[in-house]
Amino acid sequence: MSKFTSIVDEALTKTQQAQAGTQAAIAAAKAAEVAGKADPTKKPTSVQKKLLQGLKKATMAAGKKLATVAMQSNKPVGKVIEAEGDEFVPKQGPETGGEFEPTTPDSLA
């Protein structure tokens, strides 16, 4: 069992390290972009520019996909049938048992 858990831990740490490296590269590219706006001599490198462009494209694609999924969830499932004319039948209420007769003190005895 410990061999299995060590293999899983190793795979997870590799994935986490890769994600941390990517996040650090994105943070450095964003910092270089901000610094480049303030000081033209500190512009981002071409690799950082490509990384930022890819990030912007991925963000836009994710936003479009999310919008389409949200719109699809609003659509009714199956065929929608609407009642026309005489097809509408109101729901029947409970049985009342006839006309209302008020109670008098004489009828209670």
C-alpha positions as CSV (number, residue, x, y, z in Angstrom):
1,M,0.0,0.0,0.0
2,S,2.8,2.4,0.8
3,K,4.3,1.9,-2.7
4,F,0.9,2.9,-4.2
5,T,0.6,6.0,-2.1
6,S,4.2,7.0,-2.9
7,I,3.5,6.7,-6.6
8,V,0.3,8.8,-6.2
9,D,2.2,11.4,-4.1
10,E,5.0,11.6,-6.7
11,A,2.5,12.2,-9.5
12,L,0.7,14.9,-7.6
13,T,3.8,16.7,-6.7
14,K,4.9,16.7,-10.3
15,T,1.6,18.2,-11.4
16,Q,1.7,20.8,-8.6
17,Q,5.2,21.8,-9.5
18,A,4.2,22.2,-13.2
19,Q,1.2,24.3,-12.2
20,A,3.3,26.4,-9.9
21,G,5.9,27.0,-12.7
22,T,3.2,28.1,-15.1
23,Q,1.6,30.4,-12.6
24,A,5.0,32.0,-11.8
25,A,5.6,32.5,-15.5
26,I,2.2,34.1,-15.9
27,A,2.8,36.4,-12.9
28,A,6.2,37.4,-14.2
29,A,4.7,38.2,-17.7
30,K,1.9,40.3,-16.1
31,A,4.5,42.2,-14.0
32,A,6.6,42.8,-17.0
33,E,3.6,44.1,-18.9
34,V,2.6,46.5,-16.1
35,A,6.3,47.6,-15.7
36,G,6.5,48.1,-19.5
37,K,3.5,50.5,-19.4
38,A,5.2,52.6,-16.7
39,D,8.7,52.5,-18.1
40,P,9.3,51.7,-21.8
41,T,12.7,50.2,-21.2
42,K,11.2,47.3,-19.1
43,K,8.9,45.8,-21.8
44,P,8.0,42.1,-21.7
45,T,10.0,39.7,-23.8
46,S,8.6,38.0,-26.9
47,V,8.0,34.8,-24.9
48,Q,6.1,36.7,-22.2
49,K,4.0,38.5,-24.9
50,K,3.1,35.1,-26.5
51,L,2.2,33.8,-23.0
52,L,0.0,36.8,-22.3
53,Q,-1.7,36.5,-25.7
54,G,-2.4,32.8,-25.2
55,L,-3.8,33.6,-21.7
56,K,-6.1,36.2,-23.2
57,K,-7.3,33.9,-25.9
58,A,-7.9,31.1,-23.4
59,T,-9.9,33.5,-21.1
60,M,-12.0,34.7,-24.0
61,A,-12.7,31.1,-25.2
62,A,-13.7,30.0,-21.6
63,G,-16.0,33.0,-21.3
64,K,-17.7,32.2,-24.6
65,K,-18.1,28.5,-23.7
66,L,-19.5,29.5,-20.3
67,A,-22.0,31.8,-22.0
68,T,-23.2,29.1,-24.3
69,V,-23.6,26.6,-21.5
70,A,-25.6,29.2,-19.5
71,M,-27.8,29.8,-22.5
72,Q,-28.4,26.1,-23.1
73,S,-29.4,25.6,-19.4
74,N,-32.2,28.2,-19.9
75,K,-33.8,26.2,-22.8
76,P,-36.7,23.8,-22.0
77,V,-35.9,20.2,-22.4
78,G,-38.1,18.2,-24.8
79,K,-41.0,19.4,-26.9
80,V,-43.1,22.3,-25.5
81,I,-46.8,21.9,-26.0
82,E,-49.1,24.8,-25.5
83,A,-52.9,24.5,-24.9
84,E,-55.1,25.9,-27.6
85,G,-58.7,26.8,-27.4
86,D,-60.9,24.0,-25.9
87,E,-57.9,21.9,-24.9
88,F,-57.6,23.8,-21.6
89,V,-59.4,22.2,-18.7
90,P,-59.3,23.9,-15.3
91,K,-58.3,21.7,-12.4
92,Q,-61.3,20.5,-10.4
93,G,-61.5,21.6,-6.7
94,P,-62.5,19.4,-3.8
95,E,-66.1,18.2,-3.4
96,T,-68.0,20.5,-1.2
97,G,-71.1,18.4,-0.5
98,G,-73.9,20.7,-1.7
99,E,-75.2,24.1,-0.7
100,F,-74.0,25.9,2.4
101,E,-76.4,25.8,5.4
102,P,-75.5,28.0,8.3
103,T,-75.6,26.5,11.7
104,T,-78.0,27.8,14.3
105,P,-78.0,27.1,18.0
106,D,-81.2,25.1,17.7
107,S,-79.7,22.7,15.1
108,L,-76.8,21.8,17.4
109,A,-79.0,20.4,20.1
